[in-house]
Amino acid sequence: FARLESAFEKATIERGFKPGEEQKFVDEIVPVFKDLWAKLNIKYDHFIRTTDAYHVRAVQALLGKLYKDGKIYKKVYNGWFCVPCETFWSDSQAPGGICPDCKRTVEKLDESNYFFKMSEYQGWLVDHINKNPGFIKPDFRKNEVLGFLKEPLLDLCISRPKSRMNWGIEIPFDKDYVTYVWFDALINYISGIGYPDDAERFKEYWPCDYHVMAKDILRHHAVYWPIMLKAAG
């Protein structure tokens, strides 16, 4: 494996799985979660897995739309990469070569990838948050997001080359790349209720009333996700 192999691939090796057996690895983990929900008496309409065929179609449909609309472009990235977080950082975001999220050492990386024009929507998102006080709750989390948005918002790298990570949803306009895990995973909120195949069901449940999320994934849900939805119309 290359020096910049993903943390996920490392985990499969530690558990005794070989490269290419990632699906088998996650298949063994899923029953653990289902058993936990049962013990907590939590019921759900549908247990979503982002390897489900309908979800793959939804991710590729959204990617195709954004690419057609000029919201996705390709460039060579020169900067810092955190392997455990699977996240790219600028020099100012990772001072001293340390990831601001997990506090581990980041790696210098030069790599060609696809980017989503997230920076175009920074002004819109700040304005939307300020005009809609209940958009992010509680208030101190709203202030945390606004604090993050005081710095220039970088375009989001949404691909990984198969030469480095071959397990994931293939980019529909370039077979040599798979989709960045967080861009893929967020789309389950709409793929799980019918987007894009079941328009009637989707219309019944969307837009949602609330999203409830963990505090350590606030940026993904309060920055990435609203902008993805806005850019997609």
PyMOL commands that set and color helices and strands:
alter all, ss='L'
color gray80, all
select helices_A, chain A and resi 7-14+22-39+53-68+95-97+118-131+139-148+181-186+188-191+199-205+215-231
alter helices_A, ss='H'
color red, helices_A
select strands_A, chain A and resi 72-82+87-89+107-116+156-157+159-161+177-179
alter strands_A, ss='S'
color yellow, strands_A
deselect
rebuild
show_as cartoon
